[in-house]
Amino acid sequence: MNNRLKVLRAERNWSQAELAERLGVSRQTVNALETGRYDPSLPLAFKIARVFDQAIEAIFLED
Amino acid sequence: MTTKPMNTRTIIALCVGGLALMLILPFAIAFVAGFMQGYAGKEPDIGSAVPAIVSPLIVGAMVTALIVTLVWMRFIDEAAREAHKFAWYWGGLSGLATGGVFVILATLPQAAAFDAQAMLGVRDDPAAYMALGATLLAAVMTAGYLVAWAAWWLRHR
C-alpha cells in the first residue's frame, strides 16, 4: 500500500524519531512504513490516524 | 501483540547480554565437559557420568536461549517482528533447501568416500558424522536467515 506518512510528518516538522516516539515504535519501523516496506497492523494504523488526526483511508491508499 | 517497544538502551543491553550468554555458555559447557572427560581419563568410573552431568547444562543453556528470544520477540516492535518472521521462513527455508541437497547426496554410496576425520579433524564415528551434518544444516539455515533479514530491511531503501 501507498501512504502519505512522509508528507504528513513533513507538514508537522517532525523527524522520523519524533513520529516513532509518538507512535511507540522504533525509528526503523517509521522508515519501513514510509518507504512501503511494511504495512502497519490495524492497531498501529489506528494509532497513526489518531496522531495525525485523520481517517485511516486518508493516510493509507491502495496501490 | 501490542506491547510497548523497549527503548534503545534496553535493546542494546539485551543484545549484548544475549550475545554474551550465547558465547560464554557453550564455552562453559565445553570446559565442564572437557574437564569431566579429562577427569574420567584418570578416574574411569566417572566416564559414564559425564553425559549425565553435562546434559542438564546444555538443556539449561537451550532453555535460557529460548527465554531470551521469547522476551526479545515480545518487546520488539511489529516491523522488527515481521522482519524476523520473514527471515525465519524464507531464509530458513532456503537454507534447508540448500542443505537438503547435501543431505540427499550423503545418502548415495559414493558419499562413503567422505573422510571427515582427514578433512576436518573430527571423530570418525556415526555420532560425530550426525552431529557434523546437523551443525552444517543449522549453519546454512542460519546464514539464509541472516541474508533474508538483511534483505527485508534493505529493500526499497
Backbone of each chain as ProteinMPNN parsed JSONL, in Angstrom:
{"seq_chain_A": "MNNRLKVLRAERNWSQAELAERLGVSRQTVNALETGRYDPSLPLAFKIARVFDQAIEAIFLED", "coords_chain_A": {"N_chain_A": [[0.829, -1.202, 0.0], [0.323, 2.313, -0.638], [1.231, 5.297, 1.149], [0.735, 8.383, 2.987], [2.459, 9.157, 4.893], [5.033, 10.329, 5.059], [4.592, 12.837, 3.962], [2.664, 13.918, 5.683], [4.119, 13.919, 8.033], [6.149, 15.695, 7.394], [4.695, 18.029, 7.117], [4.174, 18.671, 9.696], [6.646, 19.122, 10.673], [8.064, 17.083, 11.938], [10.571, 14.796, 12.949], [11.637, 11.496, 11.882], [12.253, 10.084, 14.154], [10.859, 11.481, 16.094], [8.202, 11.056, 15.331], [8.18, 8.31, 15.636], [8.461, 8.102, 18.368], [6.018, 9.204, 19.209], [4.299, 7.289, 18.215], [5.079, 5.059, 19.522], [6.854, 3.21, 18.487], [9.848, 1.941, 16.821], [12.38, 3.997, 15.209], [13.215, 2.82, 12.876], [11.004, 1.351, 12.148], [9.195, 3.36, 11.457], [10.538, 4.355, 9.245], [10.4, 2.084, 7.623], [7.652, 1.971, 7.201], [7.184, 4.385, 5.826], [8.664, 4.017, 3.478], [7.297, 2.019, 2.306], [7.919, -0.606, 2.794], [6.694, -2.024, 4.682], [3.474, -2.747, 5.845], [1.317, -1.365, 8.28], [-0.002, -2.907, 11.299], [-3.481, -3.283, 12.246], [-4.04, -2.055, 14.837], [-1.81, -0.301, 14.98], [-2.223, 1.234, 12.7], [-4.562, 2.565, 13.389], [-3.562, 4.033, 15.494], [-1.753, 5.681, 14.185], [-3.551, 7.168, 12.651], [-4.838, 8.501, 14.689], [-2.761, 10.055, 15.76], [-2.172, 11.776, 13.635], [-4.592, 12.886, 13.333], [-6.438, 12.159, 11.347], [-8.485, 10.319, 8.994], [-8.034, 6.781, 8.527], [-8.195, 5.978, 5.866], [-7.479, 8.276, 4.594], [-4.837, 8.419, 4.949], [-3.602, 6.003, 4.245], [-3.33, 4.504, 1.122], [-4.717, 2.543, -1.466], [-2.849, 0.52, -3.774]], "CA_chain_A": [[0.0, 0.0, 0.0], [1.0, 3.604, -0.533], [0.765, 6.095, 2.283], [1.137, 9.796, 2.989], [3.108, 9.375, 6.187], [6.155, 11.266, 4.943], [4.036, 14.175, 3.715], [2.02, 14.381, 6.913], [5.185, 14.165, 9.006], [6.853, 16.916, 6.979], [3.803, 19.184, 7.371], [4.264, 18.987, 11.123], [8.076, 19.287, 11.003], [8.514, 16.02, 12.843], [11.564, 13.858, 12.427], [11.171, 10.099, 11.986], [12.388, 9.686, 15.551], [9.757, 12.101, 16.847], [6.984, 10.317, 14.998], [8.315, 6.987, 16.246], [8.192, 8.293, 19.805], [4.575, 9.407, 19.379], [3.589, 6.049, 17.879], [5.548, 3.971, 20.377], [7.602, 2.221, 17.695], [11.23, 2.36, 16.568], [12.556, 4.854, 14.029], [13.322, 1.919, 11.73], [9.636, 0.993, 11.746], [8.638, 4.518, 10.749], [11.192, 4.352, 7.936], [9.837, 0.967, 6.845], [6.288, 2.361, 6.82], [7.242, 5.457, 4.831], [9.21, 3.506, 2.216], [6.399, 0.998, 1.788], [8.42, -1.953, 3.017], [5.896, -2.687, 5.7], [2.148, -2.186, 6.119], [1.113, -1.486, 9.73], [-1.128, -3.682, 11.807], [-4.656, -2.43, 12.478], [-3.863, -1.162, 15.993], [-0.852, 0.755, 14.649], [-2.872, 2.116, 11.718], [-5.472, 3.433, 14.145], [-2.734, 4.949, 16.279], [-1.255, 6.667, 13.22], [-4.677, 8.05, 12.312], [-5.088, 9.357, 15.869], [-1.654, 11.008, 15.888], [-2.293, 12.796, 12.586], [-5.981, 13.375, 13.38], [-7.032, 11.953, 10.029], [-9.021, 8.973, 8.796], [-7.053, 5.821, 8.013], [-8.259, 5.978, 4.401], [-6.829, 9.487, 4.099], [-3.382, 8.26, 5.127], [-3.164, 4.823, 3.509], [-4.001, 4.449, -0.174], [-4.499, 1.279, -2.178], [-1.958, 0.648, -4.95]], "C_chain_A": [[0.87, 1.26, 0.0], [0.484, 4.333, 0.698], [1.339, 7.498, 2.213], [1.873, 10.156, 4.276], [4.202, 10.436, 6.104], [5.642, 12.702, 4.772], [3.448, 14.746, 4.998], [3.059, 14.711, 7.979], [5.894, 15.467, 8.703], [6.004, 18.158, 7.268], [3.893, 19.627, 8.823], [5.709, 19.186, 11.598], [8.559, 18.27, 12.033], [9.596, 15.209, 12.164], [10.972, 12.447, 12.525], [11.217, 9.639, 13.444], [11.243, 10.248, 16.397], [8.444, 11.373, 16.596], [7.006, 8.94, 15.649], [7.98, 7.054, 17.735], [6.69, 8.426, 20.057], [3.78, 8.13, 19.13], [3.981, 4.889, 18.775], [6.221, 2.855, 19.6], [9.027, 2.74, 17.484], [11.287, 3.256, 15.327], [12.628, 3.998, 12.758], [11.937, 1.504, 11.233], [8.991, 2.132, 10.977], [9.236, 4.59, 9.344], [10.615, 3.268, 7.038], [8.422, 1.289, 6.369], [6.328, 3.381, 5.685], [7.737, 4.952, 3.483], [8.375, 2.372, 1.647], [6.878, -0.43, 1.981], [7.505, -2.753, 3.931], [4.562, -1.974, 5.829], [1.835, -2.391, 7.59], [-0.028, -2.428, 10.067], [-2.291, -2.723, 12.036], [-4.484, -1.515, 13.687], [-2.893, -0.014, 15.698], [-1.438, 1.731, 13.648], [-3.824, 3.083, 12.415], [-4.691, 4.461, 14.955], [-2.196, 6.062, 15.375], [-2.342, 7.672, 12.882], [-4.96, 9.02, 13.456], [-4.026, 10.442, 15.981], [-1.781, 12.137, 14.865], [-3.693, 13.389, 12.509], [-6.63, 13.314, 11.993], [-7.601, 10.542, 9.964], [-7.931, 8.084, 8.221], [-7.009, 5.87, 6.495], [-7.596, 7.214, 3.803], [-5.308, 9.364, 4.176], [-2.867, 7.111, 4.267], [-4.011, 4.657, 2.259], [-3.701, 3.115, -0.841], [-3.638, 1.538, -3.397], [-2.758, 0.875, -6.222]], "O_chain_A": [[1.973, 1.284, 0.545], [-0.583, 4.01, 1.22], [2.293, 7.767, 1.483], [1.901, 11.316, 4.687], [4.293, 11.322, 6.953], [6.18, 13.645, 5.352], [3.696, 15.898, 5.355], [2.899, 15.669, 8.736], [6.207, 16.247, 9.602], [6.535, 19.21, 7.621], [3.711, 20.803, 9.141], [5.955, 19.394, 12.786], [9.376, 18.589, 12.896], [9.546, 14.964, 10.959], [9.943, 12.235, 13.167], [10.342, 8.907, 13.908], [10.728, 9.58, 17.293], [7.676, 11.109, 17.521], [5.988, 8.461, 16.15], [7.307, 6.179, 18.28], [6.155, 7.839, 20.997], [2.735, 7.904, 19.74], [3.31, 3.857, 18.795], [6.17, 1.692, 20.0], [9.366, 3.842, 17.916], [10.367, 3.27, 14.509], [12.157, 4.408, 11.698], [11.73, 1.329, 10.032], [8.322, 1.908, 9.968], [8.527, 4.853, 8.373], [10.37, 3.491, 5.853], [8.039, 0.92, 5.258], [5.596, 3.257, 4.704], [7.269, 5.42, 2.444], [8.72, 1.819, 0.603], [6.315, -1.361, 1.406], [7.536, -3.984, 3.953], [4.512, -0.747, 5.914], [2.06, -3.482, 8.113], [-0.896, -2.708, 9.241], [-2.114, -1.505, 12.022], [-4.752, -0.318, 13.587], [-3.128, 1.119, 16.119], [-1.181, 2.932, 13.734], [-3.886, 4.265, 12.076], [-5.107, 5.613, 15.085], [-2.185, 7.233, 15.754], [-2.094, 8.877, 12.831], [-5.276, 10.19, 13.238], [-4.335, 11.6, 16.26], [-1.533, 13.302, 15.178], [-3.947, 14.292, 11.711], [-7.268, 14.261, 11.534], [-7.25, 9.68, 10.769], [-7.028, 8.55, 7.526], [-5.935, 5.811, 5.896], [-7.197, 7.203, 2.639], [-4.585, 10.127, 3.535], [-1.818, 7.227, 3.634], [-5.241, 4.665, 2.318], [-2.575, 2.62, -0.789], [-3.678, 2.618, -3.985], [-2.178, 1.004, -7.301]]}, "seq_chain_B": "MTTKPMNTRTIIALCVGGLALMLILPFAIAFVAGFMQGYAGKEPDIGSAVPAIVSPLIVGAMVTALIVTLVWMRFIDEAAREAHKFAWYWGGLSGLATGGVFVILATLPQAAAFDAQAMLGVRDDPAAYMALGATLLAAVMTAGYLVAWAAWWLRHR", "coords_chain_B": {"N_chain_B": [[0.184, -8.767, 19.138], [0.664, -6.028, 21.197], [2.485, -4.771, 22.834], [4.447, -2.271, 24.524], [7.254, -1.053, 22.789], [10.737, -1.614, 23.565], [13.108, 0.757, 24.873], [16.041, 2.165, 23.245], [18.377, 1.742, 24.758], [17.737, -0.425, 26.384], [17.304, -2.383, 24.47], [19.871, -2.61, 23.36], [21.248, -3.484, 25.627], [20.007, -5.945, 26.038], [20.739, -7.221, 23.667], [23.558, -7.339, 23.926], [23.782, -8.738, 26.304], [22.457, -11.139, 25.623], [24.095, -12.041, 23.513], [26.509, -12.364, 24.871], [25.754, -14.364, 26.617], [25.201, -16.411, 24.802], [27.708, -16.778, 23.746], [29.387, -17.303, 25.895], [28.198, -19.407, 27.343], [28.306, -21.874, 25.715], [31.111, -22.262, 25.714], [31.556, -22.519, 28.422], [30.126, -24.843, 28.971], [31.509, -26.613, 27.306], [33.978, -26.478, 28.558], [33.42, -27.592, 31.055], [32.612, -30.135, 30.21], [34.964, -31.0, 28.949], [36.724, -30.915, 31.099], [35.539, -32.793, 32.765], [35.761, -35.037, 31.149], [38.518, -35.282, 30.982], [39.069, -35.774, 33.63], [37.729, -38.13, 33.836], [39.398, -39.709, 32.371], [41.412, -40.168, 34.14], [40.029, -41.165, 36.259], [38.354, -43.7, 35.557], [35.829, -44.645, 36.302], [34.102, -42.54, 36.429], [33.576, -41.816, 33.892], [31.206, -42.657, 32.539], [29.4, -41.029, 33.712], [29.682, -38.516, 32.689], [28.033, -37.579, 30.419], [25.584, -37.386, 31.801], [26.101, -35.406, 33.608], [26.767, -33.2, 32.037], [24.599, -32.87, 30.334], [22.293, -31.622, 31.699], [23.318, -29.016, 31.838], [23.497, -28.279, 29.163], [20.813, -28.447, 28.402], [19.828, -26.471, 30.084], [21.124, -24.235, 28.989], [19.914, -24.128, 26.448], [17.227, -23.717, 27.157], [17.477, -21.24, 28.419], [18.282, -19.693, 26.224], [15.949, -19.862, 24.694], [14.128, -18.526, 26.344], [15.255, -15.968, 26.359], [14.903, -15.288, 23.651], [12.135, -15.314, 23.549], [11.414, -13.183, 25.248], [12.659, -11.173, 23.815], [11.224, -11.21, 21.312], [8.765, -10.475, 22.241], [8.996, -7.868, 23.032], [10.113, -6.303, 20.974], [9.286, -4.012, 18.258], [6.497, -4.09, 15.876], [7.323, -4.09, 13.158], [9.972, -4.97, 13.263], [9.502, -7.487, 14.308], [8.091, -8.619, 12.209], [10.108, -8.655, 10.294], [11.828, -10.607, 11.388], [10.134, -12.854, 11.307], [9.756, -13.095, 8.536], [12.397, -13.558, 7.798], [12.995, -15.953, 9.164], [11.208, -17.708, 7.909], [11.615, -17.524, 4.986], [14.415, -17.35, 4.766], [15.276, -19.466, 6.408], [13.979, -21.562, 5.108], [15.159, -21.489, 2.565], [17.773, -22.071, 3.29], [17.384, -24.625, 4.313], [16.584, -25.937, 2.008], [18.906, -25.723, 0.494], [20.799, -27.029, 2.16], [19.529, -29.454, 2.207], [20.08, -30.589, -0.235], [22.688, -31.552, 0.064], [22.242, -33.329, 2.118], [20.724, -35.288, 0.842], [22.576, -36.059, -1.101], [24.407, -37.207, 0.594], [23.329, -39.629, 1.14], [23.958, -41.243, -0.935], [25.887, -44.005, -2.247], [28.468, -43.24, -3.003], [29.148, -41.288, -1.204], [30.324, -42.477, 0.912], [33.003, -42.311, 0.657], [33.734, -39.934, 1.753], [35.804, -38.515, 4.065], [35.624, -37.39, 7.049], [37.263, -37.134, 9.224], [39.845, -36.923, 8.227], [39.581, -34.64, 6.669], [38.41, -32.643, 8.27], [39.179, -33.067, 10.818], [37.531, -34.2, 12.743], [35.914, -36.587, 14.965], [35.758, -40.045, 14.001], [33.223, -41.507, 13.9], [29.788, -42.755, 13.845], [28.064, -41.06, 15.412], [29.486, -38.663, 15.51], [29.506, -37.926, 12.788], [26.786, -37.54, 12.429], [26.354, -35.36, 14.148], [27.989, -33.492, 12.897], [26.706, -33.206, 10.404], [24.193, -32.187, 11.235], [25.016, -29.803, 12.413], [26.118, -28.43, 10.22], [23.848, -28.166, 8.609], [22.246, -26.564, 10.264], [23.879, -24.318, 10.293], [23.791, -23.471, 7.614], [21.077, -22.863, 7.39], [20.926, -20.79, 9.257], [22.597, -18.911, 8.032], [21.046, -18.395, 5.772], [18.845, -17.234, 7.037], [20.03, -14.87, 8.081], [20.715, -13.512, 5.726], [18.179, -13.152, 4.56], [16.955, -11.589, 6.524], [18.541, -9.247, 6.468], [17.981, -8.503, 3.843], [15.25, -7.896, 3.989], [15.227, -5.531, 5.51], [16.803, -3.901, 3.909], [15.605, -3.681, 1.407], [13.91, -1.611, -0.936], [15.1, 0.602, 0.108]], "CA_chain_B": [[0.945, -8.269, 20.309], [0.786, -4.571, 21.125], [3.236, -4.279, 23.984], [5.25, -1.091, 24.218], [8.616, -1.47, 22.443], [11.761, -1.202, 24.508], [13.933, 1.862, 24.392], [17.273, 1.72, 22.583], [19.353, 1.241, 25.735], [17.322, -1.762, 26.815], [17.533, -3.29, 23.35], [21.321, -2.85, 23.274], [21.624, -4.299, 26.79], [19.518, -7.302, 25.789], [21.582, -7.79, 22.602], [24.879, -7.643, 24.456], [23.607, -9.817, 27.282], [22.131, -12.368, 24.907], [25.292, -12.49, 22.787], [27.471, -12.838, 25.863], [25.247, -15.653, 27.099], [25.343, -17.423, 23.744], [29.126, -17.043, 23.508], [30.032, -17.813, 27.1], [27.622, -20.678, 27.792], [28.895, -23.046, 25.051], [32.479, -22.466, 26.195], [31.474, -23.01, 29.797], [29.701, -26.237, 28.9], [32.627, -27.373, 26.731], [35.018, -26.543, 29.582], [32.986, -28.576, 32.046], [32.647, -31.439, 29.558], [36.368, -31.365, 28.761], [37.286, -31.182, 32.423], [34.989, -34.068, 33.235], [36.322, -36.105, 30.322], [39.905, -35.456, 31.413], [38.992, -36.406, 34.953], [37.302, -39.512, 33.586], [40.576, -40.429, 31.905], [42.171, -40.577, 35.326], [39.099, -41.928, 37.088], [37.464, -44.282, 34.546], [34.467, -44.905, 36.798], [33.242, -41.357, 36.284], [33.366, -41.577, 32.457], [29.809, -42.845, 32.139], [28.565, -39.982, 34.322], [29.91, -37.222, 32.016], [26.824, -37.067, 29.733], [24.53, -37.062, 32.777], [26.457, -34.144, 34.259], [26.796, -32.123, 31.05], [23.277, -32.716, 29.698], [21.474, -30.547, 32.294], [23.878, -27.713, 31.487], [23.117, -27.998, 27.771], [19.369, -28.167, 28.418], [19.7, -25.152, 30.708], [21.542, -23.219, 28.024], [18.885, -24.035, 25.404], [16.039, -23.097, 27.764], [17.816, -19.826, 28.597], [18.238, -19.051, 24.906], [14.537, -19.745, 24.293], [13.511, -17.469, 27.167], [15.77, -14.69, 25.853], [14.244, -14.976, 22.374], [10.722, -15.041, 23.837], [11.369, -11.812, 25.749], [13.048, -10.334, 22.682], [10.123, -11.108, 20.337], [7.618, -9.851, 22.879], [9.183, -6.445, 23.246], [10.475, -5.503, 19.791], [8.057, -3.523, 17.648], [5.888, -5.02, 14.922], [8.096, -4.205, 11.919], [11.122, -5.828, 13.573], [8.955, -8.836, 14.45], [7.767, -9.06, 10.846], [11.394, -8.948, 9.644], [12.298, -11.892, 11.901], [9.259, -13.915, 10.775], [10.101, -13.216, 7.119], [13.741, -14.146, 7.707], [12.944, -17.358, 9.58], [10.505, -18.527, 6.922], [12.272, -17.591, 3.681], [15.833, -17.649, 4.929], [15.404, -20.827, 6.924], [13.525, -22.49, 4.069], [16.199, -21.519, 1.531], [18.896, -22.796, 3.873], [17.004, -26.034, 4.393], [16.608, -26.468, 0.639], [20.319, -25.832, 0.111], [21.402, -28.099, 2.937], [18.865, -30.7, 1.852], [20.777, -31.177, -1.384], [23.834, -32.306, 0.587], [21.71, -34.446, 2.899], [20.353, -36.337, -0.119], [23.823, -36.558, -1.685], [25.093, -38.007, 1.597], [22.752, -40.976, 1.176], [24.484, -42.012, -2.062], [27.026, -44.866, -1.86], [29.729, -42.531, -3.223], [29.44, -40.433, -0.051], [31.112, -43.237, 1.885], [34.413, -41.928, 0.496], [33.978, -38.696, 2.5], [36.531, -38.789, 5.294], [35.534, -36.167, 7.842], [38.39, -37.068, 10.156], [41.011, -36.425, 7.496], [39.348, -33.3, 6.117], [38.016, -31.643, 9.259], [39.761, -33.399, 12.116], [36.528, -34.607, 13.721], [35.925, -38.018, 15.262], [35.332, -40.883, 12.87], [32.184, -42.445, 14.321], [28.474, -42.318, 13.344], [27.515, -39.927, 16.17], [30.196, -37.452, 15.096], [29.013, -37.568, 11.461], [25.426, -36.987, 12.612], [26.486, -34.027, 14.739], [28.558, -32.62, 11.866], [25.652, -32.922, 9.435], [23.194, -31.312, 11.848], [25.639, -28.48, 12.597], [26.235, -27.77, 8.917], [22.494, -27.794, 8.172], [21.844, -25.411, 11.083], [24.678, -23.168, 9.862], [23.272, -22.995, 6.329], [19.771, -22.241, 7.666], [21.2, -19.52, 9.937], [23.102, -17.998, 7.012], [19.869, -17.989, 4.986], [18.071, -16.325, 7.89], [20.706, -13.571, 8.159], [20.595, -12.869, 4.414], [16.784, -12.736, 4.387], [16.7, -10.499, 7.481], [19.172, -8.052, 5.928], [17.267, -8.126, 2.622], [13.975, -7.278, 4.383], [15.463, -4.161, 5.946], [17.482, -3.105, 2.89], [14.833, -3.492, 0.183], [13.227, -0.333, -1.117], [15.745, 1.681, 0.869]], "C_chain_B": [[1.102, -6.763, 20.191], [1.502, -4.049, 22.358], [4.123, -3.121, 23.552], [6.665, -1.546, 23.88], [9.608, -0.926, 23.449], [12.495, 0.004, 23.967], [15.276, 1.298, 23.924], [18.254, 1.119, 23.579], [19.016, -0.18, 26.165], [17.581, -2.783, 25.715], [19.011, -3.64, 23.244], [21.767, -3.751, 24.418], [21.206, -5.752, 26.584], [20.356, -7.991, 24.732], [22.917, -8.245, 23.173], [24.793, -8.81, 25.437], [23.335, -11.149, 26.617], [23.33, -12.939, 24.173], [26.306, -13.071, 23.757], [27.066, -14.224, 26.364], [25.489, -16.746, 26.066], [26.797, -17.756, 23.47], [29.764, -17.739, 24.713], [29.52, -19.208, 27.459], [28.205, -21.894, 27.066], [30.32, -23.322, 25.526], [32.475, -23.03, 27.61], [31.107, -24.487, 29.814], [30.833, -27.111, 28.364], [33.744, -27.532, 27.759], [34.668, -27.619, 30.606], [33.082, -29.984, 31.466], [34.087, -31.915, 29.383], [37.034, -31.719, 30.072], [36.834, -32.543, 32.917], [35.602, -35.232, 32.45], [37.777, -36.383, 30.714], [39.973, -36.163, 32.754], [38.609, -37.871, 34.804], [38.461, -40.355, 33.08], [41.397, -40.951, 33.061], [41.313, -41.447, 36.241], [38.043, -42.536, 36.158], [36.019, -44.471, 35.014], [33.531, -43.735, 36.53], [32.887, -41.099, 34.817], [31.91, -41.649, 32.039], [28.915, -41.75, 32.696], [28.685, -38.646, 33.591], [28.669, -36.727, 31.27], [25.735, -36.641, 30.712], [24.813, -35.737, 33.457], [26.348, -32.977, 33.273], [25.415, -31.849, 30.466], [22.414, -31.628, 30.34], [21.985, -29.155, 31.95], [23.456, -27.316, 30.072], [21.637, -27.653, 27.692], [19.117, -26.779, 29.0], [20.053, -24.036, 29.755], [20.486, -23.027, 26.943], [17.636, -23.353, 25.939], [16.274, -21.597, 27.952], [17.729, -19.075, 27.276], [16.8, -18.86, 24.445], [13.844, -18.618, 25.056], [13.959, -16.097, 26.669], [15.066, -14.318, 24.548], [12.769, -14.663, 22.576], [10.557, -13.6, 24.312], [11.662, -10.843, 24.609], [11.872, -10.137, 21.73], [8.926, -10.38, 20.931], [7.752, -8.324, 22.896], [9.679, -5.643, 22.044], [9.195, -5.06, 19.1], [7.682, -4.376, 16.438], [6.677, -5.159, 13.62], [9.309, -5.118, 12.132], [10.674, -7.278, 13.698], [8.66, -9.428, 13.077], [9.042, -9.442, 10.095], [11.927, -10.308, 10.095], [11.46, -13.042, 11.357], [9.585, -14.185, 9.311], [11.427, -13.964, 6.965], [13.725, -15.622, 8.079], [12.293, -18.219, 8.506], [11.329, -18.654, 5.645], [13.746, -17.938, 3.788], [16.066, -19.076, 5.408], [15.037, -21.86, 5.868], [14.573, -22.63, 2.975], [17.409, -22.305, 2.028], [18.627, -24.286, 3.943], [17.051, -26.68, 3.018], [18.042, -26.677, 0.175], [20.99, -26.992, 0.84], [20.811, -29.455, 2.586], [19.513, -31.398, 0.665], [21.917, -32.061, -0.884], [23.386, -33.488, 1.435], [21.374, -35.61, 1.959], [21.598, -36.932, -0.764], [24.549, -37.485, -0.715], [24.534, -39.427, 1.664], [23.273, -41.856, 0.039], [25.671, -42.854, -1.617], [28.375, -44.15, -2.009], [30.123, -41.654, -2.031], [30.259, -41.152, 1.004], [32.589, -42.869, 1.813], [34.753, -40.662, 1.273], [34.607, -39.026, 3.853], [36.578, -37.506, 6.129], [36.736, -36.014, 8.761], [39.616, -36.487, 9.47], [40.82, -34.977, 7.069], [39.127, -32.249, 7.202], [38.551, -31.922, 10.652], [38.737, -33.78, 13.167], [36.65, -36.105, 13.969], [35.364, -38.794, 14.085], [34.333, -41.933, 13.34], [30.824, -41.896, 13.886], [27.91, -41.107, 14.077], [28.18, -38.62, 15.752], [29.733, -36.983, 13.719], [27.615, -36.97, 11.543], [25.5, -35.567, 13.141], [27.022, -33.038, 13.709], [27.493, -32.227, 10.85], [24.618, -31.952, 9.987], [23.745, -29.902, 12.016], [25.718, -27.732, 11.278], [24.872, -27.323, 8.406], [22.003, -26.575, 8.947], [22.594, -24.156, 10.642], [24.15, -22.593, 8.546], [21.924, -22.3, 6.523], [19.965, -20.889, 8.348], [21.72, -18.484, 8.955], [21.956, -17.489, 6.145], [19.025, -16.994, 5.746], [18.694, -14.933, 7.897], [20.582, -12.804, 6.841], [19.176, -12.331, 4.216], [16.45, -11.553, 5.297], [17.282, -9.189, 6.958], [18.42, -7.558, 4.689], [15.947, -7.431, 2.963], [14.174, -5.813, 4.749], [16.042, -3.298, 4.825], [16.644, -2.865, 1.633], [14.063, -2.177, 0.212], [13.892, 0.797, -0.349], [16.189, 2.775, -0.1]], "O_chain_B": [[1.62, -6.272, 19.188], [1.153, -2.986, 22.871], [4.499, -3.002, 22.386], [7.232, -2.354, 24.616], [9.362, 0.087, 24.103], [12.509, 0.25, 22.761], [15.605, 0.137, 24.164], [18.894, 0.107, 23.29], [19.898, -1.029, 26.293], [18.019, -3.903, 25.981], [19.373, -4.802, 23.062], [22.563, -4.669, 24.219], [21.952, -6.675, 26.911], [20.663, -9.178, 24.848], [23.356, -9.373, 22.946], [25.606, -9.733, 25.41], [23.909, -12.17, 26.995], [23.568, -14.146, 24.191], [26.889, -14.127, 23.51], [27.894, -15.123, 26.516], [25.919, -17.852, 26.396], [27.114, -18.858, 23.021], [30.578, -18.649, 24.558], [30.299, -20.086, 27.833], [28.57, -22.867, 27.726], [30.698, -24.478, 25.719], [33.278, -23.898, 27.953], [31.685, -25.279, 30.558], [31.093, -28.197, 28.881], [34.383, -28.582, 27.832], [35.505, -28.443, 30.974], [33.563, -30.908, 32.122], [34.4, -33.079, 29.632], [37.8, -32.678, 30.164], [37.628, -33.339, 33.419], [35.919, -36.277, 33.018], [38.217, -37.531, 30.774], [40.817, -37.029, 32.982], [39.091, -38.736, 35.537], [38.513, -41.561, 33.32], [41.998, -42.023, 32.988], [41.815, -42.349, 36.911], [36.965, -41.967, 35.985], [35.094, -44.457, 34.202], [32.318, -43.912, 36.416], [32.018, -40.28, 34.518], [31.432, -40.809, 31.277], [27.798, -41.554, 32.215], [27.891, -37.737, 33.834], [28.272, -35.576, 31.454], [25.044, -35.649, 30.482], [23.889, -35.02, 33.841], [25.889, -31.895, 33.636], [25.1, -30.705, 30.138], [21.855, -30.794, 29.628], [21.199, -28.222, 31.788], [23.104, -26.164, 29.818], [21.243, -26.704, 27.015], [18.303, -26.012, 28.483], [19.373, -23.011, 29.708], [20.189, -21.896, 26.559], [17.049, -22.508, 25.263], [15.39, -20.783, 27.681], [17.183, -17.974, 27.205], [16.462, -17.825, 23.871], [13.071, -17.852, 24.482], [13.152, -15.173, 26.566], [14.675, -13.166, 24.359], [12.208, -13.838, 21.855], [9.674, -12.881, 23.843], [10.993, -9.821, 24.461], [11.556, -9.0, 21.378], [8.16, -9.742, 20.208], [6.766, -7.594, 22.791], [9.666, -4.413, 22.09], [8.136, -5.649, 19.318], [8.433, -5.26, 16.025], [6.699, -6.24, 13.033], [9.628, -5.941, 11.275], [11.371, -8.191, 13.254], [8.947, -10.597, 12.819], [9.063, -10.424, 9.353], [12.426, -11.078, 9.274], [11.999, -14.086, 10.988], [9.68, -15.337, 8.887], [11.568, -14.863, 6.135], [14.351, -16.447, 7.413], [12.757, -19.323, 8.22], [11.703, -19.76, 5.258], [14.266, -18.726, 2.997], [16.924, -19.793, 4.895], [15.69, -22.896, 5.741], [14.852, -23.734, 2.508], [17.995, -23.099, 1.292], [19.504, -25.107, 3.674], [17.497, -27.818, 2.869], [18.358, -27.683, -0.459], [21.656, -27.827, 0.229], [21.493, -30.478, 2.653], [19.503, -32.624, 0.564], [22.089, -33.186, -1.353], [24.054, -34.522, 1.476], [21.697, -36.764, 2.242], [21.685, -38.145, -0.958], [25.222, -38.428, -1.131], [25.191, -40.328, 2.186], [23.059, -43.068, 0.042], [26.393, -42.46, -0.701], [29.308, -44.409, -1.249], [31.296, -41.317, -1.867], [30.827, -40.517, 1.892], [33.339, -43.077, 2.767], [35.929, -40.34, 1.44], [34.014, -39.726, 4.674], [37.448, -36.655, 5.943], [37.174, -34.898, 9.043], [40.336, -35.67, 10.043], [41.759, -34.182, 7.097], [39.589, -31.114, 7.083], [38.393, -31.106, 11.56], [39.024, -33.699, 14.362], [37.39, -36.804, 13.277], [34.597, -38.267, 13.279], [34.58, -43.13, 13.19], [30.707, -40.707, 13.59], [27.338, -40.217, 13.448], [27.517, -37.587, 15.652], [29.58, -35.782, 13.495], [27.29, -36.022, 10.828], [24.804, -34.675, 12.655], [26.576, -31.893, 13.646], [27.386, -31.059, 10.476], [24.21, -31.013, 9.305], [23.036, -28.921, 11.79], [25.42, -26.539, 11.217], [24.743, -26.239, 7.837], [21.417, -25.66, 8.368], [22.026, -23.064, 10.617], [24.072, -21.376, 8.383], [21.655, -21.273, 5.899], [19.242, -19.94, 8.047], [21.339, -17.315, 9.022], [21.894, -16.303, 5.82], [18.539, -16.018, 5.173], [17.993, -13.933, 7.741], [20.369, -11.591, 6.841], [18.99, -11.202, 3.763], [15.747, -10.629, 4.889], [16.622, -8.151, 6.99], [18.239, -6.355, 4.502], [15.566, -6.473, 2.291], [13.388, -4.955, 4.348], [15.799, -2.092, 4.79], [16.936, -1.945, 0.869], [13.631, -1.71, 1.266], [13.289, 1.856, -0.177], [16.757, 3.781, 0.324]]}, "name": "protein", "num_of_chains": 2, "seq": "MNNRLKVLRAERNWSQAELAERLGVSRQTVNALETGRYDPSLPLAFKIARVFDQAIEAIFLEDMTTKPMNTRTIIALCVGGLALMLILPFAIAFVAGFMQGYAGKEPDIGSAVPAIVSPLIVGAMVTALIVTLVWMRFIDEAAREAHKFAWYWGGLSGLATGGVFVILATLPQAAAFDAQAMLGVRDDPAAYMALGATLLAAVMTAGYLVAWAAWWLRHR"}
